[in-house]
Amino acid sequence: MTVFQRMPKPLAAALAMAGTLAAGVAGGYAARTVHLPLPWLLGALFTTMALSLTGAPVRLIPWGRPAGTIVVGASTGLQFTAAVVEKLVTLLPLIIAAAFLSTIVGAIGGLIYMRLTGRRPPHSSPPFPAAWSRPPTLPRNMAGTSSPSWWRRPRGWR
């Protein structure tokens, strides 16, 4: 039995979150000293990844991702000059057309996938997450299931 397992759960979770944050800061600082690009992002990412792979009790702050999204969005938005906004407005029809076209291509790909595998909704999603931010949350959301429904082989595949 480890020290964390003998502690009350709220205290163990708080200590694991504090340790994860401290490790992320240390990794960011180390990446900054060796002049990696995006040091505070990559250093923290690699450090927490390494800790997680070694079995350390890595815990994330429950509201950390939405808060980080707000900070990154605000800091990115502050960099927009009048010239950048003007260019974005000029390119807006092209941006909307590209979004519409990618949606159409994705829908056609889904129909082809359904036709090839014989699957029907709601189990017709292809065997990959829909967004880049999704893979880290899959194990937590599966909550004890052996594999997600899209992981199983479709009918007819050997």
C-alpha positions in Angstrom: 0.0 0.0 0.0 1.5 3.3 -1.1 1.4 6.6 0.9 -1.2 8.0 -1.4 -3.5 5.0 -0.9 -3.4 5.4 2.9 -4.3 9.1 2.8 -7.8 10.5 2.7 -8.9 10.7 -1.0 -9.3 14.5 -1.1 -5.9 15.1 0.4 -4.3 12.5 -2.0 -5.9 14.2 -5.0 -4.8 17.7 -3.9 -1.2 16.5 -3.4 -1.2 14.7 -6.7 -2.5 17.8 -8.5 0.1 20.0 -6.7 2.8 17.5 -7.6 1.7 17.4 -11.2 1.7 21.3 -11.4 5.2 21.4 -9.8 6.5 18.8 -12.2 5.0 20.8 -15.2 6.6 24.0 -14.0 10.0 22.2 -13.5 9.7 20.6 -17.0 8.8 24.0 -18.5 11.8 25.6 -16.8 14.1 22.8 -18.0 12.8 23.2 -21.5 13.4 26.9 -21.4 17.0 26.5 -20.2 17.8 24.2 -23.2 16.0 26.6 -25.6 13.2 24.3 -26.8 10.5 26.0 -28.9 7.3 26.5 -26.8 9.2 25.5 -23.7 6.4 26.0 -21.1 4.0 23.8 -23.2 6.4 21.1 -24.4 8.4 20.9 -21.2 5.3 20.5 -19.1 3.8 18.0 -21.6 6.9 15.8 -21.8 7.4 15.9 -18.0 3.8 14.9 -17.1 3.8 12.3 -19.9 7.0 10.7 -18.5 5.6 10.7 -15.0 2.4 9.2 -16.1 4.2 6.5 -18.0 6.2 5.6 -15.0 3.1 5.2 -12.9 3.3 8.4 -10.8 0.0 9.7 -9.5 -0.5 12.4 -12.1 -3.8 14.3 -11.5 -5.2 17.1 -13.6 -7.1 20.1 -12.3 -10.7 19.5 -13.3 -11.3 23.0 -14.7 -7.7 23.4 -16.0 -8.4 22.7 -19.7 -11.2 25.3 -20.0 -9.2 27.8 -18.1 -6.2 27.2 -20.3 -8.3 27.6 -23.4 -9.5 31.0 -22.2 -5.9 32.1 -21.5 -4.6 30.9 -24.8 -7.5 32.4 -26.7 -7.2 35.7 -25.0 -3.4 35.9 -25.5 -3.8 35.0 -29.2 -6.6 37.5 -29.6 -4.4 40.2 -28.2 -1.9 39.7 -31.0 -4.4 40.5 -33.7 -3.7 43.9 -35.3 -6.1 45.8 -37.5 -4.4 44.5 -40.6 -4.8 40.9 -39.4 -8.5 41.4 -38.7 -9.0 43.1 -42.1 -7.4 40.1 -43.8 -9.5 37.7 -41.8 -12.7 39.5 -42.8 -11.5 39.5 -46.5 -10.9 35.7 -46.3 -14.1 34.9 -44.4 -16.0 33.6 -47.4 -13.1 31.3 -48.2 -12.9 30.1 -44.6 -16.6 29.4 -44.5 -16.4 27.5 -47.8 -13.5 25.4 -46.6 -15.4 24.5 -43.4 -18.4 23.6 -45.4 -16.4 21.5 -47.9 -14.5 19.7 -45.1 -17.9 18.8 -43.5 -19.2 17.4 -46.8 -16.0 15.4 -47.3 -16.3 14.0 -43.8 -19.9 13.1 -44.3 -19.1 11.3 -47.6 -16.2 9.5 -45.8 -18.6 8.4 -43.1 -21.0 7.1 -45.6 -18.2 5.2 -47.4 -17.1 3.8 -44.0 -20.6 2.7 -43.2 -21.0 1.0 -46.6 -17.7 -0.9 -46.3 -18.2 -2.1 -42.8 -21.9 -2.6 -42.7 -22.3 -0.6 -39.6 -25.2 1.7 -38.9 -25.7 4.6 -36.5 -25.1 5.0 -33.6 -22.2 2.6 -34.0 -21.0 3.9 -37.4 -18.2 6.2 -36.2 -14.8 5.5 -37.7 -12.1 4.0 -35.4 -10.5 7.3 -34.4 -11.4 10.2 -32.2 -13.1 13.2 -33.8 -10.9 15.8 -32.3 -7.2 16.1 -31.3 -8.2 16.9 -27.8 -10.2 13.8 -27.4 -7.6 10.9 -27.0 -6.4 11.9 -23.5 -9.9 11.8 -22.2 -10.9 8.5 -23.7 -9.7 6.2 -20.9 -11.4 8.3 -18.2 -14.7 8.4 -20.2 -14.6 4.6 -20.9 -14.8 4.1 -17.1 -14.0 0.4 -16.9 -15.1 -0.9 -20.3 -12.6 -3.1 -22.0 -12.7 -1.1 -25.2 -14.8 1.6 -26.9 -17.4 0.4 -29.4 -15.4 1.8 -32.3 -12.4 -0.3 -31.3 -14.0 -3.6 -32.1 -13.5 -4.9 -35.6 -16.4 -4.2 -38.0 -18.3 -7.1 -39.5 -16.5 -8.8 -42.4 -13.0 -7.8 -41.2 -10.6 -10.6 -40.2 
